[in-house]
Amino acid sequence: MSVIKRLLIVIMAALLSFTIPFQYRIYAAATRTPAALSQLYARYAALIDADSGRVLFEKNGYEAAPNASTTKIMTCLLALELGNPDDVVTVSSYAASMPDVQLNIKKGEHYRLNDLLYSLMLQSHNDSAVAIAEHIASSYLDGGSYHSDAASRSSEESRRLVQIFAAAMNERAAAIGCSSAHFVTPNGLDAEDENGPHSISAVDLARILAVCIQNEEFIHITRTRNYSFNNLDNTATRSVHNTNAFLDMMDGVICGKTGFTGNAGYCYTCAYASDGRRFVSVVLACGWPGNKTYKWKDTRKILEYAKASYYYRDIFVPIDDYRNICVSDGTTEYVETYIPDSLSMLIADTDVVNVTYNLPGTIKAPVNDKDIVGSADIYINDSLTASLPIYARGNCTKIDYIFCVRKILLYFTLMNY
């Protein structure tokens, strides 16, 4: 290789040694504000793609607000993940003292955990929520040091167990990706602690329900219309009826949870499916007494908008031969790169999708086959939605003493011809 050619390579490598962002626009947009959702009753609302988690619409959706009994989706999720459906739950005096809505369980009664989950999710019983929380905290979390016999447990011990369970709710929410969740109670009654009031944003609540519907037992429970069971003492028979009227108001509803308190107003979160697409909607502070149907009207508007607007589209296809990268101190001048992944997402005509390619102009040896050397970043409406890795193809070892000796020997060998 001539000196001039080597010099050009060095200069090019220096110029390209920074990451090059190249932007490619896939879809243009007319507007980002859905007119169909401009007149919602709810103070807070959200719509997300249940599978990707992408926020498709929000109205004050990142502001934390009281969320009443929609809290119980997290209580149910934790109980399903941590507990055994055949666990025996003993009712404490504290659990039995919860205000309406109640199953009217009594201190010292025994129930199967699974039966109480139907009470929790179908008729939103506050006493069942606390009994479940105490059981999970004392049996599966770090509350084992408290009185194991719930019937003999003091109210203070019960409150501490509820705090332990609430901490687990917040930890689980954080693991899902929620940044606003602050659960104080397992039933959603208006409450606060030293860190603030019981609250969550509409977007974060939607994210939790999106995780819940990955659990088949959660779906089975929340879709059940009627359920009857006995306590294990055979002294009481209980029957519960599903109060989620929206199950029969719109085709495609998977499940949902209602809620109401004086601070929260009427609340509702709903999971919905249509033609292979799954959505989760949330409305919070959606009217107060006298306006009980507002939550249904807003939810229908949001889901009809989702159904009409969002379809799966291919927004990235694999690139087998993307671009070469110069290699400094390498035994070869460059390595090839490729992007093997594809991406399909729910996209509306009003969405703007950009792809930004981030790839250094030069990298240092050694480079191994399938090393990640860059990324193709997918932005939808200026928000980073996905990042696809760019891989190196082939190996490039670092120049060493043996390599240099071989080059010198080859040079002199060629000079003799």
N, C-alpha and C positions, 0 to 999 in steps of 0.2 A: 504494500500500500504506500502511495507517495506521501511525502511530508505534507503537501498541501491538503490532500484528502483527509489525513489525520487531523490537521489543524481545523478543517471545516467541521469535522465531527465533534471536536472538543468545544468549538464555539457554539454549535447547535445544542449540544448537551447543556452548556452553561445557560443559554437562553431559555431552554425548556425545563430547567431544574426546579421551577415552581409548578404547583398544581394548576392545570389548565381547566377552567370551568367553561364548558361549551353548552349553550342552552338550545334546546329544541322544543318548539311549541307544537303540541298535538291537536288540542281543541281550542277554539276561540269561544268567547262568551258574550251574550247579549246583556245579561244582568245577573247579579248574584242574590238579589232579594226576591224571594217567592211571593208574588202578590197574593196568592191563595192563603198565605199564612200571616197576612199583615193585620188581621183583626181578631187575634186570639183573646179569649177571656183570661187565660193563665198569665200570671206575672212572670213565671219562669217556665220554659219549655225546651225540649230537645228532641232531636231525631238522629239516630245513628244507624249505620250499617252494622247489624248484629255480628257479622262474621269478621269484618276487618276492624271494627271499632271506630271507623271514620265518622266524624260529626258531619251530618248532612244539613242540619238546620239547628239553630238555637236562638232562643229569645232570653236574654239574661241568663244564658245556660251555664255560665261558669260561676255564678254567684251562689253562695251557700244559702240555703233557706230551710226552715222546718219542713219535714216530709212525712210526718204522722206515721200511719201504719204501713206505708210502703217500705218502711224499715224492716218489716218482717221477712222480706225476701232474703236479706242477709242472715237473719236469725235462722231461717229454714236452711239456707245453704250451708252454714256452719254445722248445724245439727246433722245434716246428711253427710257432710264430709268427715266429721269427727266421731259421730255417735254410731250406735248400732240400733237399727229399727226395733229390735226386741228388747232394748234396755228397759228396765223398770224405773220409772220416774216417780219419786215420792213427793207429795205436795207439802210445801212449807206453809206456815201461817202467813208469811210475807207474800208469797205467790197468791194465796187465796184471798188476800186483801186488795188486790188490784181493782181499779174502777172499771166501769163498763167500757167496752163490751166484754162480757165474761162468759166463760163456760160454766162458772159457778162450781169449780172444783173445791174440795174441802181439805183442810189440813189433815195430813196422815193418809189420804187416799193414794192409791198406786195405779199408774197408767203405763201402757206401752208408749215409748217415745214416738213411734210411728203414728199412733192414734192422735197424740197431741199435735203432731204436725198438720193433720187435717183440720183440727180445731183452729190452729194458728192461721192457716192459709185460706180456708174456706169462709170462716166467719170472724177472723181477725181477733180472736180472744186474747185479751191482755194478760189474764192470769196464766193461760197456757204458755205464753211467751216467756214469762218469768220462771215458771217451773222448768221449762226446757233449758233456759239460760243457766239456772242454778245447777241442774243435772250435768250439763256439758262442762261447766266450770269446775265442779267438784270431782268429776270422773275422768276428764280428759285434759284439763288445763292444770294450772298450778294451784288449784283451790282445794286440793286433797286434805290440807291441814285443818279445814273447817269441819264442823260437826257432820259426820257422814250420814246420820239419821236426820233427814230433812224435817221430819215431824218434830224433832227436838231442837231444831236450829233456831237461834235467836234472829230477830229482824236485822240486827247489825251484821251478823254473819251472812245472811241472805243478801243484804245490800252489797257487801264486799264481793260475794260471788258474782253478782250481776255486774259489778265494776270490772271484774276479771274477764267476764264474757264480753262486755262492751269493748275492752281493750283488744280482745281477739277479733272482734268485728272490724275495728279500725285497722288492725294489722292486715287482715284479709283484704280490706278495701284498698289499702296502700299497695298490696301485692298485685291487685288487679290493674292498678294505675290511677287510682282516684287520689286527687290531691286536696279535695275539699271536705271529705267525709269526716264528721265528728259525731260518732254514735255514743250516746250516754245511756240509753235504755234499749232493751231488746224488743220493745213493743212500739216505740215511736211516740209515746206520750211526751208532751211538752216538758222538757227538763233541761238543766244545764249543770255544768261542773266548773271547776277552776279554769278550764280551757275554753269555755264558751257554751253556747246553747247546742242542743241536739239538732244537727242540720247536715245538709249535703247539697251539692249542686245538681241540677237536672241532668247535666251531661254525665256526671259521675254515677248517679243513680241508674241511668241507662246502661252504663258500662257494667254495673253489677248484674242487672237482669240479663244482659247478653251472656255473662258467664253462667248464670243460673240455668238458662235454657240449654246449656251443654249437658246438664244432668237430667237423664231421662226420668228419674224418680221425682224430681222437682216438677217436671212437666206433668207427669201422671197425677200428682197430688193436686196441682193447681187447676187442672182441667176437670177434675171430678166434680159432679154436680151435687151429689148427696152422699153422706157417709155416716154410718152408725157404729157405735162401739160401746163396750162396757168397761168400767174400771176393773182392775184385777181383783178387787175385793168383792165383786159381784153384788155391789150395793147400789149401783147407779148405771142407767143406760143413757147414753148421749147420742144425739143426732145433730149433724151440722149440715147446712145448706150453703152452696157457693153464692156469695153476694156479688161476684163479678159479672154483672149483667151484660157487659160488653162482649162476653164470649158468644152471645147469641145475637149481637147487633150487627156484626160485620163478618163476612166470610173471610177465613184466613187467620183469625185471631188464634195465637198459640196459647197464651196465658196472660195473666196480669194481676196487679194488686192495687186495691183502692186504699184510701186513707183519709182521715179527717181529724183535726184538732182545732181548738180556737186560734192558735197561732199559725198553723199550717194552712188552714182552709181545706178545700177539697183537693185531693191529690190522686193521681193515677199513673201507673207505669204499665205499658203493654208491649208484648212481643207479638209480631205479626209476620206472616209468610205469604208470598205471592210469586208464582212462577219461578221457584228456585231462589228467590231473593228473601232475605230475612231482615226485618227492621225492629228497632226498639224505640218507642216514644215515651216521653214523660211530660206531664203537666203538673205544676205545683202552684199553690195559691190560686186555684181555679174556681173562685167564687166561695161564698159562705152560705149558711142556711138561707133557703129561698132560691138558691141557684145550683141545686144538686146536680142538674143535668149538664152544666157547663163542661165538666170534665169529659163527658161522652162526646159532646159536640166538637170540642177542640181536638180530641184524639182522632175522631173520624176525619177531620180536616187534614191533620198532619199525615195520617196514614194514606189517605186518598192522594195527597200530594206525592208521597213517596212512591206509591204504586204507579202513578202516571208519569213520573219524572225520571226515575233512576233505573237504569238497565246495565247489565254487565257488558263492558266493552274492553277490548284488548288495548291496553295503553303502553305495553312494551313487549316486543318480540325479541328472541335471542339474536345476538350478533356473533357470528362465528369468527370473524376476523375484524376486530375493532381497530386497533392502531398499535404500531410498534413503539416500544420505549427504548431509548438509548440506555446502555448499561456502562457505568463508569467502573474502571478497574476490573472489567470482565473479560473472559476469554472469547466472547463474541461481542459484536458491536451493539446488538439490540436483542430484545425478546418480543415475540408477538403477544397480543392480548385478545381476550374474548369474553363475552357476557352470555352465559348459558341460560339464564333465567328468563321467564316470561311473567307478565303480570296482567291480570284482568280484574277490574274493580267496577263497582256500581258508580256510574257517571251520569250526570244530567247534561242536557244541551247547554246549560248555563255555566258549566264548570270550565275553568281554564286549567289545562294540564301542561306542565313543562317538565322536560328532562334535562338535568344538568349533569354533564360528564366531568368527573373529577379524576384526573390521571396525571401523575407527574411526568414531566418531559424526560427525566433521567432518574435512574435508581442505581444504587450501589450493588455491586456483586457481593455475595453470591445471590442468585435468584433460582428458586426451585419451581418445578412444574406445579401449577395450581396454587401458587402463592397469590394472596389477594393484594393487588397493587393499586386499586382505585375503586371508585363506586359510580354507579349511575343513580342519581338522586331524583326521585319522582316528586314533584310539587303539584298539588291540586289547590287552586286558588291561593297560591303563595305560601301554602303550608306543606312542610315536608311530610309526605305520606308513606314513602317506602324508599329504601336504599338497597340497590342490587349490587353485589360485589363484581368487580372486574378482575379476572384471573390472568396470570402469566401462563403462556404455553411454552413448555420446554425449559431446560435447565441452562444456567450460565454460571460457571464456577468463577471464583476470584483468581486473578492473575497471581501466580506464585513463582518461586525461584525455578522450579522444574519447568514450568511453562515458558519462562523467559529463555532458559538454556535451549529448549527445543526450538524456539523461534530463531535463536541465533544460529544454531546448527543448520536449520533449514535454509536460512539466509545464505550462509556460506556454501552450502551444497548447491543452491541454485546459481550462485555466482560462478561456480566452476563449470557450469554448462554453457 
